[in-house]
Amino acid sequence: MAKDVFQKLAHHLDSLPGGFPPTKDGVELKILKKLFSPAQAELALHCTLIPEPARVVARRAKLPLDEARTRLDEMVDQGLILGIYPKQGEPLYMAAQYVIGIWEYNVNNLDEELVGLMNAYIPTLFDPEIWKEAPQLRTIPVGKSIDAAHRIMPHEQAEELIRRQKKLHVAPCICRREHTMVGKGCGKEEETCLVFGAGAYYYEHRGVGRSITQEEALEIIKKADEQGLVLQPSNAEKIINICCCCGDCCQVLKTLKRYPRPAELAATPFVAEAQPEECIGCGVCLERCQMDALSLDDEEKVVLAVERCIGCGLCVSTCPSGALTLERKPEDEQKTVPANVKEMGMGLARARGKLSGGQVAMMGIKSKLDRLLAAKK
């Protein structure tokens, strides 16, 4: 029976936009058994993408209300489902995707076994062809790499995205934490995962990370550039997070790096351009590039493999001679950025062939969340 409920939960999670595809060896079931008790797995089956009060979930699960509410709150605290706790009115509960979601929410609950299971699952979980069509993250350039003459949209500027936020939070980067745990850490800053709005309230409620000001978030972005971290916000104009990623630990960047043409997968409006005649052969850019897109020829002049460039601008911001610049791609090579995370999720569900009534229900979530958060302030 316990095995059956975990299989049902795996299928339930796979029906959500982010997916949870099956494997031949069943590693995904081992992950669920590590995270959920059988009773929690059963209750999670009754949580949907629509935020609902405990009484609704309890009725569907055929549980007494007090028992359901206690279990749901415990699952929120453990990062297994999402919980919304407005200042006025009753709490609401909803399903969480596995990625980006349950995995990241368990940053404080990692152990070597869970890390090993996740790394075994990554090749199945991350489908490059799906990511190419509907990525959950996009790449934006570091501010210093953009020339004043460039036409740049507000949602392409990290500083502007941060200044739009009212509720900000920072949490540990799960990718660097997991790699450090198994002795493969890169030594770069760990507290760099920026979360905004509803996500910030959720992390705050669970005691993961800490609340910060806009100025503190801007300082984190500045340090990210200094350490050579790629800025990856939500693939939406209205974002809920910004990841500061390194090619050594980030599971997204590591997967892109293994792909022969990362530029085809990355959602970015920019690409680097090299002027070898200006290059002084210092090699700084080679260390900064997370995709191995740069090299030096026999004359110590920079060579750019444009098919590997993801437009992060890290090579440009520290090039002492101006041999590297960042240019906007032609319009027909730029991927459309969804207006918000809701639309991004719909596109992801469509790309995976999982668009159903549950996904369509996402269309009504944003306004409801906004009203609840407005009441919370």
Residue, then its C-alpha position, 0 to 999 in steps of 0.5 A: m500500500a505504501k509503495d502504491v501511494f508513492q507511485k500515485l504521488a509521483h504521477h501527481l507531481d508529474s502532472l504539474p508543469g515542472g514534472f516528475p518523470p519516471t525512471k527505470d530504476g525508480v530513483e524518483l520513488k526513493i526520493l519521495k520516500k525520503l521526503f514524505s511519510p506514507a500519510q503525508a504522501e496520501l494527503a499531498l495527493h489531495c493538494t492542487l494548484i489552486p490555494e484552498p483552505a484546510r476544510v476543502v482539502a480535508r473533505r477531499a481526503k476524508l480526514p477530520l478537519d483538525e487532523a488535516r490542518t495539523r498535517l498540512d501545517e507540518m507539510v508546509d514546515q517541511g517544504l512538501i507543499l505550499g502554504i499561504y498565511p494571510k493576516q486575515g482569513e484562514p490559511l490556504y494550502m496548495a501543491a508544490q512542484y518538485v523543481i523548482g519547488i520541493w527540492e529547493y524548499n528542502v535546502n535545510n534538510l539535505d543529507e548525503e543520501l538525498v543529494g546522491l538520489m537527486n544527482a542520480y535523478i537529474p539526467t531524467l528530470f532535466d530534459p534539454e528539449i523541454w528546457k529549450e522550449a519552455p525554460q523555468l529560468r532565463t539568463i540576464p547580464v550583469g549590469k556592468s556588461i551593458d553599454a549605455a547605448h544598448r536598448i534594454m528592457p526593465h525585466e532584463q536588468a537585475e537592479e531594476l528587477i530588485r527595485r520593483q520588489k517590496k518583500l525580499h528574502v535571501a536563502p542558501c543556494i541548494c546547489r552549492r550547499e549540496h556540492t559542499m556537503v559531498g566535498k565538491g563545493c566551489g567555495k563561492e558565496e552560498e547565501t545568494c538565492l533571492v526570493f520575492g513576494a509570495g515566495a519570500y513570505y513562504y520562506e520567512h514562515r518556514g524560517v529558511g534564510r532571512s528577510i533583506t532590504q533592496e540595498e542588501a539584495l543589490e549588494i548580493i548581486k554586486k558580489a555575484d558579479e565579483q565571484g563570477l556567478v550567472l544571474q538567472p531569474s524566473n523566466a517571466e517579466k514579473i519574477i519571483n526569484i533570482c538565482c546566482c549560479c556557478g557552472d561548478c554546482c548549479q544543476v541547470l548550468k552543469t546540464l547546459k554546459r554538457y550540451p554541445r550548443p548551450a546557446e540554443l537552450a539558454a533563454t537570453p536576449f544577449v550574446a558576447e562579441a569578440q574583437p581579437e585585435e583588442c585582446i591582451g591575452c590576460g585570460v581573465c575571461l576564460e576563468r569567468c565563462q561558465m560555459d567554456a565558450l572562450s579560449l586563446d589562440d596561438e597568438e594569445k588572442v581571444v576566440l569565442a565559440v558563439e554557440r556556447c555563449i549564454g549572454c551572461g556578460l561575466c566576461v565583459s564586465t572584467c575585460p580590461s581591454g574592451a575586446l569583449t562586448l555584449e550585443r543584443k541578438p536579432e529579434d527572431e533569435q530572442k525567446t519571448v519572456p512570459a508576462n508572469v510565472k503563471e504564464m511560464g507554468m502554462g507554457l511549460a505544461r504545454a511543452r510537456g504535453k501536460l496541459s489539463g484542467g489543473q494547469v488551466a486553473m493556474m490562470g486564476i491563482k495570481s489574482k487570488l495570491d495578490r489579494l491575499l498578499a495585499a491583505k498581509k501587508 
